Amino acid sequence: MQITADRIAAARARVPEAFQAPLATRLRRALLWTLFIGLFGWCLVDFNISPARIWEGLGRLGRVFSFMFPPHVWTSWAEFSEIAKGLGETLAIAFLGTLLGAIFAYPLSFLGARTINRLTWLRHGARRGFDLIRAFETLILALIFIRAFGLGPLPGILAIAVSEIGTFAKLFSEALENTSDKPIEGVKASGGTRLQQIRFGIAPQVNPVILSILLYNFESNVRSGTILGIVGAGGIGFLLSDRIAAYKWDEAWSIIFLIIAMVYLIDWLSGLIRARLIGKSELAK
């Protein structure tokens, strides 16, 4: 059937909403776009974001980058040992914080899993507790623990551990809820107790997921450990902040490059571990 202008006009007359949104919808869209553009413009004005300021800042940023090249090269172990110690300290902070967070979060996650905890009030209370813990940023926790325990790696470890308790408990409980009931029913049919159902029916299903979560968060915590060091929680971040404060930009760039290399290496190693323990076919899904 040939489409003509008369047919289009007739169809438009029969079902006008198919060709154009109703007036109320168009007004609502226009209002929302006006509010969005107005809010965006207000932020630009209130924060003093102007082309002149950005251009001036880019010029200063270019001068900073020029000070970073060529990067500094440490010619003796005596000079580099402090940097190596800082890198190792950052790794240790991330590792211990992740491990402690997982140790406390694993049993708590059973309270937040619907398939394990049948008490609605207790399950929802546990979930809200996880949300409360996750509401505190790691950097804020580090500042609090620095006031309590002083400078050094300990506040950084505690800040990561407390933050990860909420994150891990939420993710672990969700993994527990996504398990299949068939292995559990098999253990139950064999006369297994509730604890044995968890041990042999649920744990084998969630352990690979938990391992993947732990490895990913460890990578993330290495980066977080760098930031925590800047506020005094030890690690390579403290040395980086010291070099920047002293305007030693070439050394700062070298430290940044080492941090990037360390994160890349950890990502590569964690990928190998996941492929070996979880299986390449699972990772490809």
The 8 nearest C-alpha neighbors of each residue, nearest first, counted from 0:
[[1, 2, 3, 6, 7, 4, 5, 10],
 [0, 2, 3, 6, 4, 7, 5, 10],
 [3, 1, 6, 0, 4, 7, 5, 8],
 [2, 4, 6, 5, 1, 7, 8, 0],
 [3, 5, 7, 6, 8, 2, 9, 10],
 [4, 6, 8, 3, 7, 9, 2, 10],
 [7, 5, 9, 3, 8, 4, 10, 2],
 [8, 6, 4, 10, 9, 5, 11, 3],
 [9, 7, 11, 5, 6, 10, 4, 12],
 [10, 8, 6, 12, 11, 7, 5, 13],
 [11, 9, 13, 7, 12, 8, 14, 6],
 [10, 12, 15, 8, 9, 14, 13, 7],
 [11, 13, 9, 10, 15, 14, 8, 7],
 [12, 14, 10, 11, 15, 9, 8, 16],
 [15, 13, 11, 16, 17, 12, 10, 18],
 [14, 16, 11, 17, 18, 12, 13, 19],
 [15, 17, 19, 18, 20, 14, 21, 11],
 [16, 18, 15, 14, 19, 20, 11, 10],
 [19, 17, 16, 15, 11, 20, 14, 10],
 [20, 18, 16, 17, 15, 21, 22, 25],
 [19, 21, 16, 24, 25, 22, 18, 17],
 [22, 20, 24, 23, 16, 25, 19, 15],
 [21, 23, 25, 24, 26, 20, 27, 19],
 [24, 22, 26, 25, 21, 27, 20, 28],
 [23, 25, 27, 21, 22, 26, 28, 20],
 [26, 24, 22, 28, 27, 23, 29, 20],
 [27, 25, 29, 23, 28, 24, 30, 22],
 [26, 28, 24, 30, 25, 29, 23, 31],
 [29, 27, 31, 25, 30, 26, 32, 24],
 [28, 30, 26, 32, 27, 31, 33, 25],
 [31, 29, 33, 27, 28, 32, 26, 34],
 [30, 32, 34, 28, 33, 29, 35, 27],
 [31, 33, 35, 29, 34, 30, 36, 28],
 [34, 32, 30, 36, 31, 35, 37, 29],
 [35, 33, 37, 31, 32, 36, 38, 30],
 [34, 36, 32, 38, 37, 33, 39, 31],
 [37, 35, 39, 33, 38, 34, 40, 32],
 [36, 38, 34, 40, 35, 39, 33, 41],
 [39, 37, 41, 35, 40, 36, 34, 42],
 [38, 40, 36, 42, 37, 41, 35, 43],
 [41, 39, 37, 43, 42, 38, 36, 44],
 [40, 42, 38, 44, 43, 39, 45, 37],
 [43, 41, 45, 39, 40, 44, 46, 38],
 [42, 44, 48, 40, 41, 46, 45, 47],
 [43, 45, 47, 41, 42, 46, 48, 40],
 [44, 46, 42, 47, 43, 41, 48, 40],
 [47, 45, 43, 48, 44, 42, 41, 49],
 [48, 46, 44, 45, 49, 43, 52, 42],
 [49, 47, 43, 46, 44, 52, 50, 53],
 [48, 50, 52, 51, 47, 53, 43, 44],
 [51, 49, 53, 52, 54, 48, 55, 47],
 [52, 50, 54, 49, 53, 55, 48, 56],
 [51, 53, 55, 49, 54, 50, 56, 48],
 [52, 54, 56, 50, 55, 51, 57, 49],
 [55, 53, 57, 51, 56, 52, 50, 58],
 [56, 54, 52, 58, 53, 57, 51, 59],
 [57, 55, 53, 59, 58, 54, 60, 52],
 [58, 56, 60, 54, 55, 59, 61, 53],
 [57, 59, 61, 55, 56, 60, 54, 62],
 [58, 60, 62, 56, 61, 57, 63, 55],
 [61, 59, 57, 63, 62, 58, 56, 64],
 [60, 62, 64, 58, 59, 63, 57, 65],
 [63, 61, 65, 59, 60, 64, 66, 58],
 [64, 62, 60, 66, 65, 61, 59, 67],
 [65, 63, 61, 67, 66, 62, 60, 68],
 [64, 66, 62, 63, 67, 68, 61, 69],
 [65, 67, 63, 64, 68, 248, 249, 62],
 [68, 66, 249, 248, 64, 65, 252, 70],
 [69, 67, 70, 66, 65, 249, 64, 71],
 [68, 70, 67, 71, 249, 66, 65, 72],
 [71, 69, 249, 68, 253, 67, 252, 250],
 [70, 72, 250, 249, 253, 73, 69, 252],
 [73, 71, 74, 70, 253, 250, 249, 69],
 [74, 72, 75, 79, 78, 71, 76, 77],
 [73, 75, 72, 76, 78, 79, 77, 71],
 [76, 74, 77, 78, 73, 79, 80, 72],
 [75, 77, 79, 78, 80, 74, 73, 81],
 [76, 78, 75, 80, 79, 81, 74, 73],
 [79, 77, 76, 75, 80, 73, 81, 74],
 [78, 80, 76, 82, 81, 77, 73, 83],
 [81, 79, 83, 82, 77, 76, 78, 84],
 [82, 80, 84, 79, 83, 85, 78, 77],
 [83, 81, 85, 79, 84, 80, 86, 235],
 [84, 82, 80, 86, 85, 81, 87, 79],
 [83, 85, 87, 81, 82, 86, 88, 80],
 [86, 84, 235, 234, 88, 82, 83, 87],
 [87, 85, 83, 89, 235, 88, 84, 234],
 [86, 88, 84, 90, 89, 85, 91, 83],
 [87, 89, 234, 85, 91, 86, 90, 84],
 [90, 88, 234, 92, 86, 91, 87, 224],
 [91, 89, 87, 93, 88, 92, 94, 221],
 [90, 92, 88, 94, 89, 93, 95, 87],
 [93, 91, 156, 89, 95, 90, 94, 96],
 [92, 94, 220, 221, 90, 96, 91, 95],
 [95, 93, 91, 97, 96, 92, 90, 98],
 [94, 96, 98, 92, 97, 93, 91, 99],
 [95, 97, 160, 156, 159, 93, 99, 98],
 [96, 98, 100, 94, 95, 99, 160, 93],
 [99, 97, 95, 101, 100, 96, 94, 102],
 [100, 98, 102, 96, 101, 160, 97, 95],
 [99, 101, 160, 164, 163, 97, 98, 103],
 [100, 102, 104, 98, 99, 103, 105, 97],
 [103, 101, 99, 100, 104, 105, 98, 106],
 [102, 104, 101, 100, 105, 164, 106, 99],
 [103, 105, 168, 164, 101, 107, 102, 167],
 [104, 106, 108, 107, 103, 102, 101, 168],
 [107, 105, 108, 109, 104, 103, 110, 102],
 [108, 106, 104, 109, 110, 105, 168, 103],
 [107, 109, 168, 172, 111, 105, 110, 106],
 [110, 108, 112, 107, 111, 106, 115, 172],
 [109, 111, 108, 107, 116, 122, 112, 125],
 [110, 112, 122, 108, 109, 125, 126, 172],
 [113, 111, 172, 109, 115, 114, 176, 110],
 [112, 114, 116, 115, 176, 117, 111, 122],
 [113, 115, 112, 176, 116, 117, 175, 109],
 [116, 114, 112, 113, 109, 117, 110, 175],
 [115, 117, 113, 110, 118, 112, 114, 122],
 [116, 118, 119, 113, 115, 114, 122, 121],
 [119, 117, 121, 116, 120, 122, 113, 123],
 [118, 120, 122, 121, 117, 123, 116, 113],
 [119, 121, 123, 122, 118, 124, 125, 117],
 [122, 120, 124, 118, 119, 123, 125, 110],
 [123, 121, 111, 119, 125, 124, 120, 110],
 [122, 124, 126, 120, 125, 121, 119, 127],
 [125, 123, 121, 127, 122, 126, 120, 128],
 [124, 126, 128, 122, 123, 127, 111, 121],
 [127, 125, 123, 129, 128, 124, 111, 122],
 [126, 128, 130, 124, 129, 125, 131, 123],
 [129, 127, 125, 131, 126, 130, 124, 132],
 [130, 128, 165, 126, 132, 127, 131, 133],
 [129, 131, 127, 133, 128, 132, 134, 126],
 [132, 130, 128, 134, 129, 133, 127, 135],
 [131, 133, 165, 129, 134, 130, 135, 128],
 [134, 132, 165, 130, 135, 131, 162, 166],
 [133, 135, 131, 132, 130, 136, 162, 129],
 [136, 134, 133, 132, 137, 139, 140, 162],
 [135, 137, 139, 138, 134, 140, 133, 162],
 [138, 136, 140, 139, 158, 162, 159, 141],
 [137, 139, 141, 140, 136, 227, 142, 158],
 [140, 138, 142, 136, 141, 137, 143, 135],
 [141, 139, 158, 143, 137, 138, 142, 144],
 [140, 142, 158, 138, 144, 139, 143, 154],
 [141, 143, 145, 139, 140, 144, 138, 146],
 [144, 142, 140, 146, 141, 145, 139, 147],
 [143, 145, 147, 154, 141, 146, 142, 148],
 [146, 144, 149, 142, 148, 147, 154, 143],
 [145, 147, 144, 143, 149, 148, 142, 150],
 [146, 148, 144, 145, 149, 143, 154, 142],
 [149, 147, 145, 144, 146, 154, 150, 153],
 [148, 150, 145, 146, 147, 151, 144, 154],
 [151, 149, 231, 145, 232, 148, 233, 154],
 [150, 152, 233, 232, 153, 231, 154, 149],
 [151, 153, 233, 232, 155, 154, 156, 92],
 [152, 154, 156, 155, 151, 157, 232, 148],
 [155, 153, 144, 157, 145, 156, 141, 152],
 [156, 154, 232, 158, 152, 153, 157, 141],
 [157, 155, 96, 92, 153, 159, 154, 158],
 [156, 158, 160, 154, 155, 159, 161, 153],
 [159, 157, 141, 140, 155, 161, 160, 156],
 [158, 160, 96, 162, 156, 157, 161, 163],
 [159, 161, 100, 96, 157, 163, 162, 158],
 [162, 160, 164, 158, 163, 159, 157, 100],
 [163, 161, 159, 160, 164, 133, 165, 137],
 [162, 164, 166, 100, 160, 165, 161, 167],
 [165, 163, 100, 104, 161, 167, 162, 166],
 [164, 166, 129, 133, 132, 168, 163, 167],
 [165, 167, 163, 169, 164, 168, 133, 170],
 [166, 168, 170, 164, 169, 163, 165, 104],
 [167, 169, 108, 104, 171, 165, 166, 170],
 [168, 170, 172, 166, 167, 171, 165, 173],
 [171, 169, 167, 173, 172, 168, 174, 166],
 [172, 170, 174, 168, 173, 169, 108, 167],
 [173, 171, 108, 112, 175, 169, 174, 170],
 [172, 174, 176, 170, 175, 171, 169, 177],
 [175, 173, 171, 177, 172, 176, 205, 170],
 [176, 174, 172, 173, 177, 178, 112, 171],
 [175, 177, 173, 174, 114, 178, 112, 113],
 [178, 176, 174, 175, 173, 179, 205, 114],
 [177, 179, 176, 175, 204, 180, 201, 174],
 [180, 178, 181, 177, 182, 183, 201, 204],
 [181, 179, 183, 182, 184, 178, 200, 201],
 [180, 182, 184, 183, 179, 185, 200, 186],
 [183, 181, 200, 185, 184, 180, 186, 179],
 [184, 182, 200, 180, 186, 185, 181, 196],
 [183, 185, 187, 181, 182, 186, 188, 180],
 [186, 184, 182, 188, 183, 187, 181, 189],
 [185, 187, 189, 183, 191, 188, 184, 196],
 [188, 186, 191, 184, 190, 189, 185, 183],
 [189, 187, 185, 190, 186, 184, 191, 183],
 [188, 190, 186, 187, 191, 185, 184, 192],
 [189, 191, 187, 188, 192, 186, 185, 195],
 [192, 190, 187, 186, 195, 189, 196, 193],
 [191, 193, 195, 194, 196, 190, 187, 186],
 [192, 194, 196, 195, 197, 191, 187, 198],
 [193, 195, 197, 192, 196, 198, 191, 199],
 [196, 194, 198, 192, 197, 193, 191, 199],
 [197, 195, 200, 193, 194, 183, 199, 198],
 [196, 198, 201, 194, 195, 200, 199, 202],
 [197, 199, 195, 202, 196, 200, 194, 201],
 [198, 200, 196, 197, 195, 201, 202, 203],
 [201, 199, 183, 182, 196, 197, 198, 202],
 [202, 200, 197, 204, 203, 199, 198, 205],
 [201, 203, 205, 198, 204, 206, 197, 199],
 [204, 202, 206, 201, 205, 199, 200, 207],
 [203, 205, 202, 201, 206, 178, 207, 200],
 [204, 206, 208, 202, 207, 203, 209, 174],
 [205, 207, 209, 208, 203, 202, 204, 210],
 [208, 206, 210, 209, 205, 277, 211, 204],
 [209, 207, 211, 205, 210, 206, 212, 174],
 [208, 210, 206, 212, 211, 207, 205, 213],
 [211, 209, 207, 213, 208, 212, 206, 214],
 [210, 212, 208, 214, 209, 213, 215, 207],
 [213, 211, 209, 215, 210, 214, 216, 208],
 [214, 212, 210, 216, 211, 215, 217, 209],
 [213, 215, 217, 211, 216, 212, 269, 210],
 [216, 214, 212, 218, 217, 213, 211, 219],
 [215, 217, 219, 213, 218, 214, 220, 212],
 [216, 218, 220, 214, 219, 215, 213, 97],
 [219, 217, 215, 216, 221, 220, 214, 266],
 [218, 220, 216, 217, 222, 221, 223, 215],
 [221, 219, 223, 217, 93, 222, 218, 224],
 [220, 222, 224, 93, 218, 223, 219, 90],
 [221, 223, 225, 220, 224, 219, 226, 218],
 [224, 222, 220, 226, 225, 221, 227, 219],
 [225, 223, 227, 221, 222, 226, 89, 220],
 [224, 226, 236, 222, 228, 223, 227, 235],
 [225, 227, 223, 228, 229, 224, 236, 222],
 [228, 226, 224, 232, 229, 225, 230, 155],
 [227, 229, 236, 237, 232, 233, 231, 234],
 [228, 230, 237, 236, 226, 227, 240, 231],
 [231, 229, 228, 227, 232, 237, 142, 226],
 [232, 230, 228, 229, 150, 233, 237, 151],
 [233, 231, 228, 151, 155, 152, 227, 150],
 [234, 232, 228, 151, 152, 231, 237, 235],
 [235, 233, 89, 85, 88, 228, 236, 237],
 [234, 236, 85, 86, 238, 237, 225, 89],
 [237, 235, 228, 225, 229, 239, 238, 234],
 [236, 238, 228, 229, 240, 235, 239, 233],
 [239, 237, 241, 235, 236, 240, 242, 85],
 [240, 238, 236, 242, 241, 237, 251, 235],
 [239, 241, 243, 237, 238, 229, 242, 244],
 [240, 242, 238, 244, 239, 243, 237, 245],
 [243, 241, 247, 245, 239, 244, 240, 251],
 [242, 244, 246, 240, 245, 241, 247, 248],
 [243, 245, 241, 242, 246, 240, 247, 239],
 [244, 246, 242, 243, 247, 241, 248, 240],
 [247, 245, 243, 248, 244, 242, 251, 249],
 [248, 246, 242, 245, 250, 249, 243, 251],
 [247, 249, 67, 251, 250, 246, 66, 252],
 [248, 250, 67, 70, 71, 252, 251, 247],
 [251, 249, 71, 253, 252, 248, 247, 254],
 [252, 250, 248, 254, 249, 253, 242, 239],
 [253, 251, 255, 249, 250, 254, 67, 70],
 [252, 254, 250, 256, 255, 251, 70, 71],
 [253, 255, 257, 251, 256, 252, 250, 258],
 [256, 254, 252, 258, 257, 253, 251, 259],
 [255, 257, 253, 259, 254, 258, 252, 260],
 [258, 256, 260, 254, 255, 259, 261, 253],
 [257, 259, 261, 255, 256, 260, 262, 254],
 [260, 258, 256, 262, 257, 261, 263, 255],
 [261, 259, 257, 263, 258, 262, 264, 256],
 [260, 262, 258, 264, 263, 259, 257, 265],
 [263, 261, 265, 259, 264, 260, 266, 258],
 [262, 264, 266, 260, 261, 265, 259, 267],
 [265, 263, 261, 267, 266, 262, 260, 268],
 [266, 264, 268, 262, 267, 263, 269, 261],
 [265, 267, 263, 269, 264, 268, 262, 270],
 [268, 266, 264, 270, 265, 269, 263, 271],
 [269, 267, 271, 265, 270, 266, 264, 272],
 [270, 268, 272, 266, 271, 267, 265, 214],
 [271, 269, 273, 267, 268, 272, 274, 266],
 [270, 272, 268, 274, 269, 273, 275, 267],
 [273, 271, 269, 275, 274, 270, 276, 268],
 [274, 272, 270, 277, 276, 275, 271, 269],
 [273, 275, 278, 279, 271, 272, 277, 276],
 [274, 276, 272, 273, 278, 277, 271, 279],
 [277, 275, 273, 274, 278, 272, 207, 271],
 [278, 276, 273, 274, 207, 275, 281, 279],
 [279, 277, 274, 281, 280, 275, 276, 282],
 [278, 280, 274, 282, 281, 283, 277, 275],
 [279, 281, 283, 278, 282, 284, 274, 277],
 [280, 282, 279, 283, 278, 284, 277, 274],
 [283, 281, 279, 284, 280, 278, 274, 277],
 [282, 284, 280, 281, 279, 278, 274, 277],
 [283, 281, 282, 280, 279, 278, 277, 274]]
